[in-house]
């Protein structure tokens, strides 16, 4: 993931599965604030509904594919 990517925010259960939410929130990655040894523990600032929120990478799913 890189800054500027559009992501969906998902909720995960304690065992790691995705809890189905409708509609899912979408946001834009602003910057990475913490780089974890394992990428799922990295923290990102995400622009959601006019506010900037701090989210872990394990709760973000990238939806644009620019590769």
C-alpha positions as CSV (number, residue, x, y, z in Angstrom):
1,X,0.0,0.0,0.0
2,X,1.1,3.5,-0.7
3,X,-0.2,7.0,0.1
4,X,-3.0,8.0,-2.2
5,X,-4.5,4.5,-2.5
6,X,-8.3,4.2,-2.0
7,X,-9.1,1.6,0.7
8,X,-12.1,0.0,2.3
9,X,-12.2,-0.2,6.0
10,X,-13.2,-3.7,7.4
11,X,-13.8,-4.9,10.9
12,X,-12.1,-8.1,12.0
13,X,-13.2,-10.6,14.6
14,X,-10.7,-11.8,17.3
15,X,-9.9,-14.8,15.2
16,X,-9.0,-12.7,12.1
17,X,-12.1,-13.2,10.0
18,X,-13.8,-10.2,8.3
19,X,-17.1,-9.1,9.9
20,X,-19.5,-8.2,7.0
21,X,-20.6,-4.6,7.2
22,X,-22.8,-2.9,4.7
23,X,-22.0,-0.3,3.4
24,X,-18.3,-0.5,4.1
25,X,-16.5,2.8,4.7
26,X,-14.0,4.0,2.1
27,X,-11.1,6.3,2.6
28,X,-7.8,7.5,1.1
29,X,-4.4,6.7,2.6
30,X,-2.6,9.9,3.7
31,X,0.6,8.6,5.3
32,X,2.0,5.7,7.2
33,X,2.7,6.7,10.9
34,X,4.2,3.4,12.1
35,X,6.0,0.6,10.3
36,X,5.6,-2.7,12.0
37,X,7.9,-5.7,11.6
38,X,4.9,-7.5,10.1
39,X,3.0,-5.3,7.7
40,X,-0.4,-6.0,9.3
41,X,0.8,-4.1,12.4
42,X,1.7,-0.9,10.4
43,X,-0.5,2.2,11.2
44,X,-1.9,4.6,8.6
45,X,-3.6,7.9,8.6
46,X,-6.7,7.5,6.5
47,X,-9.0,10.3,5.3
48,X,-12.6,9.1,6.0
49,X,-15.7,11.3,5.8
50,X,-13.9,14.5,6.1
51,X,-11.7,13.4,9.1
52,X,-8.3,11.8,9.4
53,X,-8.3,8.6,11.4
54,X,-5.5,6.3,12.5
55,X,-6.1,2.7,11.3
56,X,-4.0,-0.5,11.3
57,X,-3.1,-2.0,8.0
58,X,-4.9,-5.3,8.9
59,X,-8.2,-3.4,8.8
60,X,-7.6,-1.9,5.3
61,X,-8.3,-3.5,1.9
62,X,-6.9,-1.7,-1.1
63,X,-9.6,-1.3,-3.9
64,X,-7.7,0.4,-6.7
65,X,-5.2,-1.7,-8.6
66,X,-2.6,0.6,-10.3
67,X,0.1,-2.1,-10.5
